């Protein structure tokens, strides 16, 4: 079973501002340079496109996939394979600016597991209730604090 990440206005505004800043950082110096060559233009535009594309790809491709023996949390190049027997607790999301997060909404949950480098991953499935039901089905001993 696969769940997509919820996307809220706050996330859209944050990503839009980040992309606009990247565009400004690449385009403004290029437009002010009187000695630019066609190679300079191509390189700068390619780097700009790759930078913005990477941010958009990692931000809007977030999904959570249930496999028979593990949960895959995926966002662009970033993947976490979480065995069900390592999941210990699920709680409401309190802080979105710290920790390991693959989410695109302020409204999410924090999934604690023993093999995590930072102790947990913050996620925001579109349908949190169905997601939690699926977690309970795969690991019935998980502590749910919602």
N, C-alpha and C positions, 0 to 999 in steps of 0.2 A: 504494500500500500504506500502511496506517495502523497505527501502534503506539501503545498507551496507555502512560501512565507507571506504573511500579511504585510501590506505596504500602506503606510499612512501618510498624511500630508506633511508631517514633520520630517519624515525621511525623504520625501520628494524634494522639499525645500533645501534640506541639507546637501543632498547629492547635486541638486541644480547649482547651488552656490559653489560647491567644490569644482564642478565642471566649468563654471564661468571663470573662476579664479585661474584654473589651468589654462583655459583659452586665452585669458588676458596675459598670463605669464609668457606664453609662446608667441602670441600675435602682436602685442604692443611693441616689444623690442624689434621684431621683424619689420614692422611698419615704419619704425623710426630709423632703421639702418639704411643709409644712402648707398652703401657699397654692396648690397646683397646681390648674390648671383642666383640663377635658377636652381642650382644645387642647394644653396642655403634655404631657399623657399621650400623645396621638396623635402629636405631633411627635417626642417622645423614642422611642417604640416604633417609629415608622417609620424614624428614623435608625439605631436599634439593629439592626433587621431588615435594612436596606440594608447596613450595615457588615459584619455577620456573613455575610449572603448573598454579598457581594462576595468576602470571604475564601474562603468555601467554593467558590464558582464558579471562582475563579482557581486554587484548589488542586486541585480534583478534576476539572477539565475538561482537564487537560494531555494533549496528544497530539502525535505527530510523524508528519507525512504526507509521503510521497514522491510528487512530481509528476515529469513527464518531464524538466524542466530545473532543478528546485530542491527543497530540503527545507523544509517549513514546520514550524516549531516553534511550537506554539500553546498558550497557557494563559490563558483568560479574554480580557481585552482585550489581552494581550501576545502579539505575533506576531513571529517572525523568519523572513524568507524568505532562505534560504541557497542561492545558486547552487552546484551541484556542483563547478564549476571553481574555486571559492574555498576549498573544504575542503582543508586541508593535513595535518591529523593528528588521530588519535583516541587518547586515553590514558585509563587508569583514573582515577576521581575520587579526589582526595586531600583536598580541602578543600571542604566544602559551605556554609560561612558567608560566603564572599566571592565576588565576581564575579556575572556574569549567569547566573541559574539558572532553569530551568523543569523542576524535578524534584520528586519527592515520596518520595524514598528516599535513604538514605546510600550505597546501592550503585548507582553510576551510572558514566557516562563523560563525559569532557570532549571536546567537539568544537571544534577550532581551525579558524578560517577567516579569510582575509585581510581581508574587509570588515567584521569585527566591531569594534564600538566598544571593547570590553574585551578583544578578542583571541580570546574563546572563549565557548561556552555550555555549561552543565552540564546534562545530561539523564539520565533514568533509565528507559529503555524496559523494559517487562516482560520481553521476550525479547531480551536484549542480543546474543546470538549471531546471531539472525535479522536484527536491526537492522544489525549490522556487515556481515553478508553482503550485505544490500541496499545499504549504502553502497558496498561494494567493487564491486558491479555497476554503480552509477552513476558512481563516480569511482575507477577502478582504480589511480590513482597515489597515493592517500592512504596516508600512513604510519600503520600501526596498531601501537601499543605495548602491546598487551594480551597 
